[in-house]
Amino acid sequence: MKILDRYILFTYVKTFLSIFTILMFIFVLQSVWLYIQELAGRDLDFSVILKFLVLVTPSLVSLVLPLSVLLTSIMTFGNFAENYEFAAMKSTGISLQRAMKSLIVFIVFLGVVSFLFANHVIPASQYEFRNLRRNIGKLKPAMIIRSGQFNPIGDDINIRVAEKYGERDQYLTDVIIHQKEKGRIGNYTVINAKKGELISSLDSPVLSLKLSDGNYYSEVYQKDFKKRKREPFAKSEFETYTLNIDLSSLDDVDLDDKDIDNSYQMLNIRELDSSLIELGNRFIEDRQEYGEGIVARAGLKPLNTTFKATVKDSISPIFMENFKTNEQVKILEIAKSNLSNSITELENRRKRIIVDVRRISKFEIAIHDKYVLGFSCIILFFVGAPLGAIIRKGGLGLPIVLGVVSFLTFHFIGIFAKNSAEDGTITPMVAAWLSTVIMLPIGVYLTYRATTDQGLFDLDGILIPIKRFFSKKKTHNDVPVVDYSYSITLEEEKMLADRSANQLKDIVKNYKQYGYSEDMRNAAIDRLGELGITVENLKVQGYYLDK
């Protein structure tokens, strides 16, 4: 490897590691705020919290890595261009593509590593993370009664409080408790109280609530169906009522228990592919069985002329005249009820199909995402590197703004596409690759503009004729009129139009080193004159030497 390649690669990798570390730290902090309610008040050891954060870190790589590549490319190549290092390279015959050679090899290697990371490390970390998160959620629920929302306590109680106050937040206001009964689905017992007090110790397995000034409502379950239709209930008011909840079984939680193993985020490509085939076959068989069941229950035949005639005859007035009026009413009520039940069943079935399609789409998107991560790093490198060379700015200012805006555009396109795929609007494969495919022509365009020393946008076709028109009307003696009679090419003329004043001065002084002609030098002098910098100014600054 040549010295120049080592220098460029070392500069890029050093910047990349710094940006990746900073971004990862920021996103980990964001994860802490995201899961703070699940960690706070659980009496967890520091090792458990550290394990929680370590396990959530790999899933952030799919977001941090492409952003780091984009920002690093813009900043590194922006610094090279701003410090005239690219100009020095070009003066020795080294093109932008040649300067990017070592970095292209590094980025391709990074893309392969990111694919392997997404296929093996992220699923394993998600398996551990989701099971640990579930087990933490079972620890000491008495300590996390949050105000303004329902808090599940155990398997049969939900508690909501408007406000908590006191030294230990032991006093509660506007308490609502929904209590379930074993063997019955639904909330059949509701307790309302204006005030409450948490009497038990925070370390006690029994949660004792002393409620004041409230009422108790409970639906009475009847085995007799006729009595059940009367909807009996019991209601009472109380001045004080103490509710004891045994939580000893919930405190005995094994944080290493792993019951969740079927999430698409926990599977690699081979497992996702087999799961996707199984889900697809089950979805098709389920729909076929349901359709055949509907036809069988209705006693229908295939749609043909005989069937249509039979239906028409069955609902004709002649058919209904065979029954008495009260019987006709019953028949119509039964038909209406059956039709309403069928519509409700079809609507529920439609919702279930939507859920199944969304789940299948997520599995298919997860397969493509593992490939997209590597390709997105390569594509964003070819967006960021030429963009930095074009804007000629390094540091943390403009490059950060352009990088964040570009990445947010890339990221939100991917999010909207995946949401559309889950709704069935577009296919999952298109949704997964859409943002990367959109960035591909942008990267090709920017690379071409950077290698041909052109600006971000080609506005010379409009600006040059306007400048020529107004330059003829200039009468100021200190500002020479632009003279386009020099024998320079159109590309050289565009290149001069895109250069800044300092770069034009450098061309005037060192045009022989760059291999430019005297006509090119004189055209640069005229361009500086258009910017208000005269030959006298150039002589004073040491940029102009007479022949």
Secondary structure, DSSP 4 states (H G I P E B T S, - for coil): --HHHHHHHHHHHHHHHHHHHHHHHHHHHHHHHHSHHHHTTS---HHHHHHHHHHHHHHHHHHHHHHHHHHHHHHHHHHHHHTTHHHHHHHTT--HHHHTHHHHHHHHHHHHHHHHIIIIIHHHHHHHHHHHHHHHTTS-GGG---TTS-EEETTTEEEE-SEEESTTS-EEEEEEEEE--TT--S--EEEEEEEEEE-S-TT-SEEEEEEEEEEEEEEPP-SSHHHHTT--EEEEEEEEEEEEEE-HHHH---TT-------GGG--HHHHHHHHHHHHHHHHHHHHHHHHHHHHHHT---SSHHHHHHHHHHTSHHHHTTS-HHHHHHHHHHHHHHHHHHHHHHHHHHHHHHHHHHHHHHHHHHHHHHHHHHHHHHHHHHHHHHHHHHHT--TTSHHHHHHHHHHHHHHHHHHHHHHHHHTTSS-HHHHHHHHHHHHHHHHHHHHHHHHTT--SS--HHHHHHHHHHHHTT---TTSPPP---S---HHHHHHHHH--HHHHHHHHHHTTTTT--HHHHHHHHHHHHHTT--HHHHHHHT-----
